[in-house]
Amino acid sequence: MPLVLEGSHLTDEVIELYCLGLLENEQEVATVEEHLLYCGYCQDRLAKSQNYVDAFKDAAKQVAQDPPESSGKSFLRAWPIAVVAAGLALVVAVPQLQQLTRSPQTLALESYRSLESISAEANRKLALKPNLEGIDSQLPLELQIVSANGEKVAAYPLANRTAAVLVQPLPVGRYWVRLLRTDANTQLREFALEVR
């Protein structure tokens, strides 16, 4: 049984299995579909994965409609499809392999909301370490990532105060990382984050 959620997002493996219709466990399917209702980040990842799967299905249909002949001419007709399929595989697989092999970029969130922002690399997992100095260790906290226009991108509970929060790769843009007290729905701190 694959791991469905990693942090607060769906795993790449589960998204691929869902697109291919290979998730057999009804509870897993329900969890995936419920998560996709509210998570824009995973909706985008699902759309990219579905486009990839659809392209391969279209290429397979094209090959099935034009079966190979005994002469070498069929190879000449089929090679453009194979090249397109291989190109799509590279476009999708290479960035995913790079993400898997690169360690997360660790960022210490020290400065509060200001004109100065912390810079992060796009398409790379982040390990965020917010400054919790002066905050009661018993308070339930959440780290929330919000886009420049105020849309909530992701939320991560801070169960372990000493560990960094592992954040899925973010697209290029400007974000606010908010530290919230969840029991009172109160914002305690806010940090500027620039993803380039």
C-alpha positions as CSV (number, residue, x, y, z in Angstrom):
1,M,0.0,0.0,0.0
2,P,1.6,3.3,-1.1
3,L,2.0,6.3,1.2
4,V,-0.9,8.6,0.3
5,L,0.1,11.8,2.1
6,E,3.6,13.2,2.8
7,G,3.3,16.2,5.0
8,S,0.2,17.9,3.8
9,H,0.4,16.9,0.1
10,L,-0.2,13.7,-1.9
11,T,2.9,11.7,-2.8
12,D,4.0,11.6,-6.5
13,E,3.5,7.8,-6.5
14,V,-0.2,8.1,-5.4
15,I,-0.9,10.9,-8.0
16,E,0.5,8.7,-10.8
17,L,-1.4,5.6,-9.6
18,Y,-4.6,7.7,-9.4
19,C,-4.2,9.0,-12.9
20,L,-3.6,5.4,-14.2
21,G,-6.7,4.2,-12.3
22,L,-4.5,1.7,-10.3
23,L,-5.4,2.7,-6.8
24,E,-7.3,-0.3,-5.6
25,N,-8.1,0.6,-2.0
26,E,-11.3,2.6,-1.7
27,Q,-10.1,4.4,1.4
28,E,-7.0,5.6,-0.6
29,V,-9.1,6.8,-3.5
30,A,-11.4,8.6,-1.0
31,T,-8.4,10.3,0.7
32,V,-6.9,11.4,-2.6
33,E,-10.2,12.8,-3.9
34,E,-11.0,14.6,-0.7
35,H,-7.5,16.1,-0.6
36,L,-7.8,17.2,-4.3
37,L,-11.0,19.2,-3.4
38,Y,-9.1,21.8,-1.4
39,C,-5.4,21.5,-2.4
40,G,-4.5,23.7,-5.4
41,Y,-0.9,22.5,-5.4
42,C,-1.9,18.9,-5.7
43,Q,-4.5,19.7,-8.3
44,D,-1.8,21.3,-10.5
45,R,0.4,18.2,-10.0
46,L,-2.5,15.9,-10.9
47,A,-3.2,17.9,-14.1
48,K,0.4,17.6,-15.2
49,S,0.5,13.9,-14.5
50,Q,-2.8,13.4,-16.3
51,N,-1.5,15.3,-19.3
52,Y,1.5,13.0,-19.3
53,V,-0.7,9.8,-19.1
54,D,-3.1,11.1,-21.8
55,A,-0.2,11.8,-24.2
56,F,1.1,8.3,-23.8
57,K,-2.4,6.8,-24.3
58,D,-2.8,8.9,-27.5
59,A,0.6,7.7,-28.7
60,A,-0.3,4.1,-28.0
61,K,-3.7,4.5,-29.9
62,Q,-1.8,6.0,-32.9
63,V,0.6,3.0,-33.0
64,A,-2.4,0.6,-32.6
65,Q,-4.3,2.3,-35.5
66,D,-1.2,2.1,-37.7
67,P,0.3,-1.4,-36.9
68,P,3.8,-2.2,-38.0
69,E,4.3,-3.8,-41.3
70,S,6.9,-6.3,-42.3
71,S,8.8,-3.7,-44.3
72,G,11.0,-1.0,-42.8
73,K,8.5,1.7,-43.8
74,S,6.5,1.2,-40.6
75,F,9.5,2.2,-38.5
76,L,9.7,5.5,-40.4
77,R,6.1,6.2,-39.7
78,A,6.3,5.2,-36.0
79,W,9.5,7.0,-35.0
80,P,7.9,10.5,-34.6
81,I,5.5,9.0,-32.1
82,A,8.3,7.3,-30.2
83,V,10.3,10.6,-30.2
84,V,7.3,12.6,-28.9
85,A,6.7,10.0,-26.2
86,A,10.3,9.9,-25.1
87,G,10.4,13.7,-25.1
88,L,7.4,13.8,-22.8
89,A,8.9,11.2,-20.5
90,L,12.0,13.3,-20.2
91,V,10.1,16.5,-19.6
92,V,8.2,14.9,-16.8
93,A,10.8,12.5,-15.3
94,V,13.9,14.7,-15.3
95,P,12.5,17.4,-12.9
96,Q,11.0,14.7,-10.7
97,L,14.4,12.9,-10.5
98,Q,16.1,16.1,-9.7
99,Q,13.7,16.8,-6.9
100,L,14.2,13.3,-5.5
101,T,18.0,13.5,-5.6
102,R,18.4,17.0,-4.2
103,S,18.2,17.5,-0.5
104,P,15.7,20.2,0.7
105,Q,16.9,23.7,0.9
106,T,17.0,24.7,4.6
107,L,15.8,28.3,5.4
108,A,15.8,29.9,8.8
109,L,12.8,32.2,9.1
110,E,14.2,35.0,11.3
111,S,13.0,38.4,10.1
112,Y,9.3,39.3,10.5
113,R,7.3,40.9,7.8
114,S,9.4,43.5,6.0
115,L,10.6,44.6,2.6
116,E,13.4,42.0,2.8
117,S,12.4,38.5,1.9
118,I,14.1,35.1,2.2
119,S,15.0,33.6,-1.1
120,A,14.4,30.0,-2.1
121,E,14.9,27.9,-5.2
122,A,11.9,27.0,-7.3
123,N,11.1,23.3,-7.8
124,R,13.0,22.2,-4.7
125,K,11.7,21.0,-1.4
126,L,12.2,23.4,1.5
127,A,13.0,22.8,5.1
128,L,11.6,25.8,6.9
129,K,12.8,26.6,10.5
130,P,10.7,29.5,11.9
131,N,11.9,31.5,14.9
132,L,9.8,30.4,17.8
133,E,11.6,32.4,20.5
134,G,9.3,33.8,23.1
135,I,6.3,31.6,22.0
136,D,4.8,29.3,24.7
137,S,5.9,25.8,23.9
138,Q,2.4,24.4,24.8
139,L,0.5,26.4,22.2
140,P,-0.7,24.5,19.1
141,L,1.0,26.1,16.1
142,E,0.7,25.8,12.3
143,L,2.9,27.1,9.6
144,Q,0.9,28.4,6.7
145,I,2.1,29.4,3.2
146,V,0.1,32.1,1.5
147,S,0.5,33.5,-2.0
148,A,1.1,37.2,-2.6
149,N,-2.6,37.7,-3.3
150,G,-3.6,36.1,0.0
151,E,-4.5,32.6,-1.2
152,K,-3.6,29.8,1.2
153,V,-1.1,27.4,-0.6
154,A,-0.3,25.0,2.1
155,A,-0.5,24.4,5.9
156,Y,1.8,22.4,8.1
157,P,1.2,21.6,11.8
158,L,4.2,22.3,14.1
159,A,4.2,19.2,16.2
160,N,7.9,19.0,16.7
161,R,9.2,22.5,17.6
162,T,12.9,21.7,17.0
163,A,12.5,20.1,13.6
164,A,12.3,21.9,10.3
165,V,9.0,21.8,8.4
166,L,9.4,20.0,5.1
167,V,7.5,21.9,2.4
168,Q,6.8,20.6,-1.1
169,P,8.4,22.6,-4.0
170,L,6.7,25.9,-4.7
171,P,6.3,27.7,-8.1
172,V,8.2,30.9,-8.7
173,G,6.6,33.8,-6.9
174,R,6.3,35.8,-3.7
175,Y,4.8,34.2,-0.6
176,W,4.1,34.9,3.1
177,V,4.9,32.2,5.6
178,R,2.6,32.7,8.6
179,L,3.0,31.2,12.0
180,L,-0.5,30.7,13.5
181,R,-1.8,29.8,16.9
182,T,-4.5,27.2,15.8
183,D,-6.6,27.1,19.0
184,A,-7.3,30.9,18.7
185,N,-6.9,31.3,15.0
186,T,-4.4,34.1,15.6
187,Q,-1.4,35.0,13.5
188,L,1.7,35.3,15.6
189,R,4.4,36.0,13.0
190,E,4.8,36.5,9.3
191,F,7.9,36.0,7.1
192,A,8.4,37.0,3.5
193,L,9.5,34.3,1.1
194,E,10.6,34.8,-2.5
195,V,10.8,31.7,-4.7
196,R,13.0,32.1,-7.8
